[in-house]
């Protein structure tokens, strides 16, 4: 179970970088300007996914 918990955390760390950093820049390159509110929303979504992965990993370790 510990290995699965580590995999979940690794996926969460990757998701934070992709969602909160690369995705808004990719949208801007495509020509769709992002408002500051949307940019903050993507950042919060990335952090939320990391938090969810952390909680799931702690749940798996406790089982």
N, C-alpha and C positions, 0 to 999 in steps of 0.2 A: 504493500500500500504506500510505503514511503516513496517508491519510485514513481508511482502515479501522481503523488502529491508534488514531487519535483517537476514532473512534466507539466502539470497544470500551472505551476508558478512560472515556468519557462514560457509557456504559451501566453500567459498573462503579461509578462514583461515584453514579449514581442508585440502583442496586441496594443500595448500602450504606445509604443514607438510608431507602429503603423497607423493607428487611428488618430492619435493626437498630433503627429508630426507630418508624416508623409501624405496622408489622405487630404488634409486641407491644402497642402502645396500642390498636389496633383490636380485638385479641383481648380486652383488658381491658374495652373498651366493650361488646363483645358479651356480657360476663358470665363469660367464662372466665378465672379468675385464673391468672397465670403464676408459677411458682416462680422463684426466683432463678437456678437452674440453667438453666431454659429461656430465661430472659431473656439470660443470658450466652451460651447456645448460639446464639440468633438473632444476637447481636452478632458472635460469631465466624464465623458463616456469612456475614454481610455482608462482613466483612473478608476472608474466604477467597475470596469471589467477586471482590472487587476485586483481590486478589493474582493470581488466575487470569487476569483480564482483562489485567493488566499483563504477565504472562508471555506471553500470547498476542500482545499488541501488540508486544512485543520480538521475538518469533519472526517476526511478519509484517514488521517493519522490516528484519530481517537477511536476509530472502529476496531 
